[in-house]
Amino acid sequence: MTKSDVSQLKFRPFQSRSDRAESPTGCDEKVRFLRRYDAAVREYSRAVSDLVTTVGSADFGSAIHCANLARAIAQEAHEGLDRHLTEHGC
């Protein structure tokens, strides 16, 4: 994962077949927030796993930076979900 991959994760629209499907919970926006959070956490997990393969190499600093960016994006996604749940009450 490169720095640009992580930075684009935040701005890349989340698109999946299930995003276009009707939500079984009745709140499509909640489902979108959950999927965005899921994707961000998966990317963060992958970035952390990448740290193992870069320990001791020149790429480790970049990998740490990417993992930190991915963590921040996951945190933002979680906060967005929390805000939606609080404001929408779903």
Summary of the structure (lengths in Angstrom):
residues: 90
radius of gyration: 15.2
end to end distance: 34.7
largest distance: 49.1
contacts: 243
relative contact order: 0.20
helix: 77%
strand: 0%
